[in-house]
Amino acid sequence: MKKPKIDWQEAIKPLLKKYKNTAHPLEAENLYQMLVMVVLSAQTTDNIVNGLAPDLFNAYPTMQSLSNASVETLLPFIGKARSFLKKGKWLIAIAKEVKQDTNIPLNLPELTKLPGIGRKSANVILRYAKAPAEGVIVDIHVLRVAPRLGIATGDEATKMEKQIMEALPQKEWDAGMAMSFLGREICKPEPLCEKCLMNKVCAYYNGWL
């Protein structure tokens, strides 16, 4: 069946409505914590990062305290995260550069200059801070969901982000996180298509791929 032309600005609205204001699965209590947890979460599950967070932030409650850490003193708290040695070095370098929680930048160019923070991480931090969206969150779930829906193609995060940004106005760029939630709950590797609120416009479900 030939794929119809989808007005994604209209089609994405039910998904945005369902997940509007849904908190990120990383259980941060402030912007400093979210930044640290986002860095630790690369290739590590949110549950693992949420589990190590209480002891980590009890020991290092602020950016200033983290700037005084060494890799050796930090490792006992982050050892369950994948690539913990590299991430420990990144976090200390960030803390020494930023110095204070109030100095955490809230724009994508400055965030992505910090060690260990790419576009996805920066977009997550900006969303947590309720700052204006400057991009679209593309995580492992979005990499699966967006091509199935048909709003984007390929398997490269930066290119997929660009496609989604072109398909939607800036005010709807939270669609990235909404697709991530959909991927966690419904559009899993084995999708629950019959339960999906997007199946009417989904290329995978309708055989348009």
C-alpha positions in Angstrom: 0.0 0.0 0.0 1.3 3.4 -0.9 2.2 5.6 2.0 -0.1 8.6 2.4 1.3 12.1 3.1 1.0 12.6 6.9 0.6 16.0 8.4 2.9 15.3 11.4 2.1 18.6 13.1 -1.4 17.4 13.4 -0.8 13.7 13.7 1.7 14.0 16.7 -0.8 15.9 18.9 -2.4 12.9 20.6 1.1 11.6 21.6 2.2 15.0 22.9 -1.0 15.3 24.9 -0.6 11.9 26.5 3.0 12.5 27.6 2.9 16.3 28.2 4.7 17.2 31.5 5.7 13.5 32.1 8.9 13.5 34.2 12.0 12.0 32.7 12.7 8.5 34.1 15.9 9.8 35.7 14.7 10.7 39.2 16.7 14.0 39.7 15.7 16.5 42.4 17.5 19.5 40.8 19.3 20.6 37.7 22.7 19.6 39.0 21.5 16.1 39.7 20.0 15.8 36.3 23.2 16.9 34.6 25.2 14.3 36.5 22.7 11.5 36.0 22.4 12.2 32.3 26.2 11.9 32.0 26.1 8.6 33.9 23.2 7.2 32.0 25.0 6.8 28.6 24.8 3.1 27.8 23.5 2.5 31.4 19.9 1.9 32.4 18.0 4.6 34.2 17.2 2.2 37.0 20.9 1.7 37.7 21.6 5.5 37.7 18.5 6.1 40.0 19.8 3.4 42.3 23.3 4.9 42.8 22.0 8.5 42.9 21.1 8.8 46.6 24.6 7.8 47.9 26.3 9.8 45.2 24.4 13.0 46.0 24.7 12.5 49.7 28.5 12.6 49.2 28.5 15.2 46.5 25.4 17.4 46.9 26.5 20.3 44.7 28.6 21.1 41.7 31.1 22.8 44.1 31.5 19.7 46.2 31.9 17.6 43.1 34.7 19.9 41.9 36.7 18.9 44.9 36.4 15.2 44.2 39.0 13.0 42.7 38.4 10.0 40.4 39.4 7.7 43.2 36.9 9.2 45.7 34.1 9.3 43.1 34.5 5.7 41.8 32.8 3.9 44.7 29.6 5.8 44.0 29.5 5.4 40.2 31.1 2.0 39.8 27.8 0.4 38.6 27.6 2.7 35.6 29.2 1.5 32.3 32.5 3.2 31.5 32.5 4.6 35.0 36.2 5.7 34.9 35.7 7.8 31.8 32.5 9.3 33.2 34.1 10.1 36.5 36.8 12.1 34.7 34.1 13.9 32.7 32.0 14.8 35.8 35.0 16.2 37.6 36.0 18.2 34.6 32.5 19.6 34.2 32.4 20.5 37.9 35.7 22.3 37.8 34.6 24.3 34.7 31.0 25.1 35.9 31.9 25.5 39.6 28.5 26.4 40.9 25.0 24.9 40.3 23.8 28.3 39.3 26.4 28.4 36.5 25.0 25.4 34.6 24.4 26.6 31.1 20.8 26.5 29.7 21.5 26.5 26.0 22.5 23.7 23.7 25.8 25.1 22.3 27.3 25.7 25.8 26.0 22.4 27.2 27.5 20.3 24.4 30.9 21.9 25.0 31.0 20.2 28.3 32.7 16.8 28.5 30.4 13.8 28.0 27.4 15.8 27.0 26.1 15.4 23.4 23.0 16.7 21.8 20.7 14.1 23.3 22.0 14.8 26.9 21.8 18.5 26.4 18.2 18.3 25.1 17.2 16.2 28.2 18.8 18.8 30.5 17.0 21.7 28.8 13.7 19.8 29.0 14.2 19.2 32.7 15.0 22.9 33.2 11.8 23.8 31.2 14.0 25.9 28.9 12.9 26.5 25.3 13.6 23.4 23.1 16.6 23.8 20.9 16.5 20.3 19.5 14.7 16.9 19.8 15.6 14.1 22.2 16.6 11.1 20.2 17.5 8.1 22.4 17.5 4.4 21.8 13.7 4.3 21.9 13.2 7.1 19.5 15.7 5.4 17.1 13.2 2.5 17.0 9.9 4.4 17.1 10.4 7.2 14.7 11.2 5.0 11.6 8.3 2.8 12.5 6.0 5.7 12.6 7.5 7.1 9.4 8.3 10.6 10.8 12.0 9.9 10.2 14.3 7.3 8.5 17.7 5.8 9.1 19.5 4.8 12.3 21.7 7.8 13.0 20.6 10.0 15.9 21.8 13.4 14.6 20.2 12.9 11.1 17.0 11.6 12.7 16.8 14.6 15.0 17.2 16.9 12.0 14.3 15.1 10.2 12.0 15.4 13.2 12.8 19.1 13.7 12.0 19.7 10.0 8.7 17.8 10.3 7.5 19.7 13.4 7.4 23.3 14.6 9.6 24.1 17.5 6.8 24.2 20.0 6.2 20.4 19.3 9.8 19.3 19.6 9.0 17.5 22.9 7.7 14.8 20.5 11.2 13.2 20.9 10.6 12.5 24.6 7.0 11.6 23.9 8.2 9.0 21.4 10.7 7.7 23.9 7.9 7.1 26.4 5.9 5.4 23.7 8.9 3.2 23.0 9.2 2.2 26.6 5.6 1.4 27.1 4.0 0.4 23.8 6.4 0.5 20.8 8.8 -2.0 22.3 11.0 -4.3 20.2 7.9 -6.5 20.1 5.3 -3.7 19.7 1.9 -3.7 21.2 0.4 -2.1 18.1 -3.3 -2.7 18.9 -2.9 -0.6 22.1 -1.0 2.3 20.4 -2.7 5.6 20.0 -0.6 6.3 16.9 -1.5 3.2 14.9 -3.7 5.1 12.5 -0.7 7.1 11.1 2.0 4.5 11.8 3.8 3.2 8.7 4.8 0.0 10.4 1.3 -0.9 11.5 -0.3 0.0 8.2 2.3 -1.7 6.0 3.6 1.5 4.4 7.2 0.8 5.1 
